[in-house]
Amino acid sequence: MIDPLELLRADDAARARGLDLIGIYHSHPDHPAEPSEFDRSRAVGWYTYVILGIENRKPRSMTAWRFDESTHRFLPEEIITPPEGARPEG
């Protein structure tokens, strides 16, 4: 769990560098890579939530979600990864 003040500080630090904080990553040890009720109770609509499912101490699945504030539900987002060996732009 992240302290809301720490999240605000991270967002401020990113903006000071000309960056945007666009999401939050966390893991679910021995649980599915799906948002929990705890996640829902603290979610906001402007972040993407990336969840890594861990089974037997090994990463097994990764999902991304956007919280719809009008329905109070998470909607899945597509994760696009670059081809192996591809270099980042810039």
N, C-alpha and C positions, 0 to 999 in steps of 0.2 A: 504494500500500500504506500502511496506517495502522499506526503503532506501537501495540502492545497497551496500553502505558502511556497514550498519548494517548486511546485509546478509553475506558479506565477513567476518565481525567480528565473527558472529555466526559460520560460517564454520571453521574459524581459531580456535575458542575456542573448537569446537567439535574435530577437529584433534589433538589438544594439549592433549585431554583426550583419544585419541585412538578411537574416534568415527567418523562416517561419517554422514554428513547432506544429507539425501536422498530424502527429499520432502518438500513441502510447503502446509500448510493447510490454507484455508480461507472459509468464508461463503458467500452465496448469499441471502441476505434477500429479500423475496418476488420475487425471480427469480429462474428458474430451476438450479439444481446442475450440470450445464454444463458450460464449459469454455466460457467466453465472448470474444468479440473482444479485450477488454482491456487486458484480461489474455493472449491472443495470442500474442499481441504486445510486451509483456514482457517475454515470455516463453523461456526457454532453454531446451535442450534435455536430460540433465543429472539429472533432478529432476522429481519426481512424484508429481502431483498436486492433492490434495484431496480437494473436494469442498462439503460443507454441504449446502443443500437447506433448507431455513427457510421459513415457511409460517405462518402468523399470530403469529409471535414470538415463534414458536415451530419448532424444527428440524423435517424435513419430509423425506429427502433422502440424501444419501452420495454417491459420486462417486469418482473415481480416474482416472487420465489421464496422459499420457506421450506425450510430444510434439515431433513430428517427424520434425526435422529441414530440411530434404530434401523436404518435401511436405508442410511444414508450417501448419500442421494440428495436432489436438490432437487425440490420439488414446486411447480408453478406456482401463483401467487396472482392473483386478479383485481384489476385496477387500475380503480377507479371514480373518474371525474372529474366535477366539478359541471358543470351546463349552462353554456354561455357566458353571461356576464353575471350569474351567480348570486353572491350575496354570502355570505361565510362566516358561520356561526352564531357567536353570542357577542357 
